[in-house]
Amino acid sequence: MKFGMNLLLWTGDITEAILPVVEMLKRQGFDGVELPMFAPDEKKFAAIGKQLDNLGLGRTAVTIRGVEDNPISPDAKVRAKGIDLTKATLDSCAAAGCTHLVGPYHSAIGHFSGAGPTADEWKHGVESMRAVAEHAGKVGVTLGVECLNRFEIYLLNTHADSARFAREVGHPNCKVMYDTFHSNIEEKSPAKAIEACSDVLCHVHISENDRSTPGAGAIRWDENFDALKRANYDGWLMIEAFGLALPEIAAATKIWRRMFDSEEQLARDGLAFMKQHHARRWK
């Protein structure tokens, strides 16, 4: 098991300015970090990767797609743009040494049709992701497709949805991730949600119901960790929390107020919380 921290708590644009933060996370005992990767740039991310290597920190990455590059759009040119951008992001992942690219890049975040996904949208999504997965295989990065709650996206809302999606893509580099925040909204049972995707599970986001310090809210943590243990999960446990650092994605995260003492406190307490649960179950 590896313990990580998503850097979206601090920034959506990774530059050398983040180095004091990752050095602090290393001192706290984290094994790695998750890099927001919204603007592919191989040279920049290669340099960041070298600095993380020097610190002994592993890394994954997270990205999204929007309306202009929606992989399920009825417009083939828009779908092609989404495929190309995610491929470029995978190139930056490889340059940075990221093992996984996770997130809801299967469709446009924050965009709704007023109905559930159509058969054509599902088909477009699978075909788009298959092309992306083929490129992921070439560059050695694993895709962790993420379902989001129904207030943020409409193609994939449950972990059974995302697991079926990955199985239809049918590529060894296309898997799914599990998120405790979205599960808390959409799933009747965290245990059944994890069981539904366990055969394709590659990544886990540890996120409290209010997006602040893990363990300080209302997530059914024992059920989540017990189910991950039964699934023999041993990958990343990655804290995903949000504050006020990202006004550009506030429309998606709906974070208007500060719900923790400091980012350093959230990371420290969140890491201790994950390690406590790990120690009780994984020997």
C-alpha positions in Angstrom: 0.0 0.0 0.0 1.2 3.5 -0.8 -0.1 6.7 0.8 -0.4 9.9 -1.3 -1.7 13.4 -1.4 -3.5 15.1 -4.4 -1.9 18.5 -5.0 -5.2 20.1 -6.0 -5.5 21.2 -2.4 -2.8 23.8 -3.3 -2.9 24.4 -7.0 -4.2 23.4 -10.4 -1.0 24.3 -12.2 2.1 22.5 -11.2 5.3 24.6 -11.2 8.5 24.7 -9.2 6.5 26.9 -6.7 5.0 23.6 -5.4 8.4 22.3 -4.2 8.1 23.5 -0.6 4.7 21.7 -0.4 6.0 18.4 -1.7 9.0 18.6 0.6 6.7 19.1 3.5 4.6 16.1 2.4 7.8 14.0 2.2 8.7 15.0 5.8 5.2 14.0 6.9 5.7 10.5 5.6 3.8 10.5 2.3 5.0 8.0 -0.4 3.9 10.2 -3.3 1.7 12.9 -4.8 -1.0 13.3 -7.4 -0.3 16.0 -10.0 -3.0 18.1 -11.5 -2.4 17.9 -15.3 -4.8 20.2 -17.1 -2.3 21.6 -19.6 0.1 18.9 -21.0 3.7 20.0 -21.2 6.3 17.2 -21.4 9.3 19.4 -20.7 7.8 21.0 -17.7 6.5 17.7 -16.2 9.8 15.9 -16.9 11.5 18.6 -14.8 9.0 18.2 -12.0 9.4 14.4 -12.2 13.2 14.7 -11.7 12.7 16.8 -8.6 10.2 14.3 -7.2 12.7 11.5 -7.9 15.3 13.4 -5.9 12.8 13.6 -3.0 11.9 9.9 -3.3 8.3 10.6 -4.0 6.1 8.5 -6.4 3.4 10.1 -8.5 0.2 9.8 -10.3 -1.8 12.4 -12.2 -5.3 13.6 -12.6 -7.1 15.4 -15.5 -10.6 16.2 -16.8 -12.3 16.9 -20.1 -14.7 19.8 -20.9 -17.4 20.7 -23.4 -14.8 21.7 -26.1 -13.1 18.3 -26.0 -15.9 16.1 -24.8 -15.2 12.4 -25.7 -18.9 11.6 -26.0 -19.9 14.6 -28.1 -22.0 14.0 -31.2 -19.4 16.0 -33.1 -16.6 13.7 -34.3 -14.1 16.6 -34.3 -14.8 17.4 -30.7 -14.4 13.8 -29.7 -11.1 13.7 -31.7 -9.9 16.7 -29.8 -10.7 15.0 -26.5 -8.8 11.9 -27.5 -5.8 13.9 -28.7 -5.6 16.0 -25.5 -5.8 12.9 -23.2 -3.1 11.3 -25.3 -0.9 14.4 -24.9 -1.6 14.3 -21.1 -0.4 10.6 -21.1 2.8 11.8 -22.8 3.3 14.3 -20.0 2.5 11.5 -17.4 5.2 9.4 -18.9 7.7 12.3 -18.9 6.9 13.0 -15.2 7.1 9.3 -14.2 3.4 9.1 -13.3 2.2 5.5 -13.1 -1.5 6.3 -13.4 -3.7 8.9 -15.0 -7.0 9.2 -13.1 -10.1 11.3 -13.3 -13.4 11.8 -15.2 -11.8 12.3 -18.6 -14.5 10.0 -20.1 -16.8 12.9 -20.7 -17.2 16.6 -20.0 -17.4 17.6 -16.3 -20.1 20.0 -15.3 -22.0 19.6 -18.6 -25.5 18.1 -18.8 -27.9 17.2 -21.5 -31.0 17.1 -19.3 -31.2 13.3 -19.5 -29.1 10.2 -18.8 -26.5 9.0 -21.3 -27.8 7.7 -24.6 -26.6 4.6 -26.3 -24.6 6.7 -28.8 -22.9 8.6 -26.0 -21.9 5.4 -24.3 -20.6 4.0 -27.6 -18.7 7.2 -28.3 -17.2 7.1 -24.8 -16.0 3.5 -25.1 -14.6 4.1 -28.5 -12.8 7.3 -27.4 -11.4 5.6 -24.3 -10.2 2.6 -26.3 -8.1 4.9 -28.5 -6.7 6.5 -25.3 -6.0 3.2 -23.7 -4.0 2.0 -26.7 -1.8 5.0 -26.3 -1.6 4.5 -22.5 -0.3 1.0 -23.2 2.4 2.4 -25.5 3.7 4.9 -22.9 3.3 2.6 -19.9 0.6 4.5 -17.9 -2.5 2.9 -16.4 -5.9 4.7 -16.8 -8.0 5.0 -13.7 -11.5 6.0 -15.0 -13.5 7.8 -12.4 -17.2 8.0 -11.9 -18.6 11.2 -10.4 -21.8 12.0 -8.7 -24.9 13.0 -10.7 -24.5 16.7 -9.8 -21.1 16.8 -11.6 -21.4 14.4 -14.6 -23.9 12.1 -16.2 -22.1 9.4 -18.2 -20.7 7.4 -15.2 -22.3 7.9 -11.8 -21.6 4.6 -10.0 -18.6 2.3 -9.7 -20.6 -0.5 -11.3 -21.0 2.0 -14.3 -17.3 2.7 -14.5 -16.4 -1.0 -14.2 -18.8 -1.9 -17.0 -17.3 0.9 -19.1 -13.7 -0.3 -18.5 -14.7 -3.9 -19.3 -16.2 -2.8 -22.6 -13.1 -0.7 -23.5 -11.4 -4.1 -23.0 -7.8 -2.9 -22.8 -5.4 -4.0 -20.0 -4.3 -0.4 -19.4 -7.9 0.8 -18.8 -9.0 0.3 -15.3 -11.1 2.3 -12.8 -10.6 4.2 -9.5 -12.8 4.3 -6.4 -13.7 7.5 -4.7 -15.2 7.6 -1.2 -16.8 11.1 -1.7 -18.8 10.1 -4.8 -19.6 6.7 -3.3 -21.1 8.4 -0.3 -23.5 10.3 -2.6 -24.4 7.6 -5.2 -23.9 4.2 -3.6 -26.3 2.5 -1.2 -23.4 0.3 0.0 -19.7 1.2 -0.2 -18.9 -2.5 0.2 -21.0 -3.5 -2.8 -19.6 -0.6 -4.8 -16.1 -1.8 -4.2 -17.0 -5.4 -4.9 -18.6 -4.3 -8.2 -15.4 -2.8 -9.5 -12.8 -4.9 -7.7 -11.7 -6.8 -10.8 -10.6 -3.6 -12.5 -9.8 -1.4 -9.5 -6.4 0.3 -9.7 -6.6 3.5 -7.5 -8.5 4.9 -4.5 -9.3 8.5 -3.6 -9.7 9.0 0.1 -12.1 12.0 0.4 -14.3 13.1 3.2 -18.0 13.9 2.7 -17.3 17.7 2.9 -14.0 17.4 1.0 -11.9 18.3 4.0 -9.9 16.3 6.5 -10.4 12.5 6.1 -11.8 11.0 9.3 -13.4 14.3 10.5 -16.7 13.8 8.7 -19.5 11.3 8.0 -18.0 8.8 5.5 -18.6 5.2 6.5 -14.9 4.6 6.8 -14.9 1.1 8.4 -17.2 -0.2 5.6 -14.9 1.3 3.0 -11.6 0.0 4.4 -13.0 -3.4 5.2 -14.2 -3.8 1.6 -10.9 -2.7 0.2 -9.2 -5.3 2.4 -11.6 -8.0 1.2 -10.8 -6.9 -2.4 -7.1 -7.4 -1.7 -6.4 -3.8 -2.7 -2.8 -2.8 -2.3 -2.3 0.3 -4.5 -2.5 4.0 -3.8 -4.6 5.5 -1.1 -4.6 9.1 -2.3 -6.2 11.9 -0.2 -8.3 14.2 -2.4 -9.4 17.4 -0.6 -10.3 20.8 -1.7 -10.0 24.3 -0.3 -10.1 27.8 -1.8 -7.0 27.5 -4.0 -8.9 26.7 -7.1 -11.5 29.3 -8.0 -11.4 28.1 -11.6 -13.0 24.8 -10.7 -15.3 26.0 -7.9 -18.3 25.5 -10.2 -17.5 21.8 -10.2 -16.3 21.3 -6.6 -18.8 23.7 -4.9 -16.2 24.7 -2.3 -17.0 28.2 -1.0 -15.6 28.0 2.5 -12.6 26.8 4.4 -13.2 23.7 6.4 -9.9 22.9 8.0 -7.2 24.7 10.0 -4.5 24.5 7.4 -3.4 22.5 4.4 -0.5 21.1 6.4 -2.8 20.0 9.2 -5.2 18.3 6.7 -2.4 16.4 5.1 -0.9 15.4 8.4 -4.1 14.2 10.1 -5.3 12.6 6.9 -2.1 10.5 6.6 -2.3 9.4 10.2 -6.0 8.4 9.7 -5.2 6.3 6.6 -2.2 4.6 8.3 -4.4 3.9 11.4 -6.9 2.1 9.3 -4.3 0.3 7.3 -2.5 -1.0 10.4 -5.8 -2.4 11.7 -6.4 -4.5 8.6 -3.3 -5.0 6.5 -0.4 -6.9 8.2 
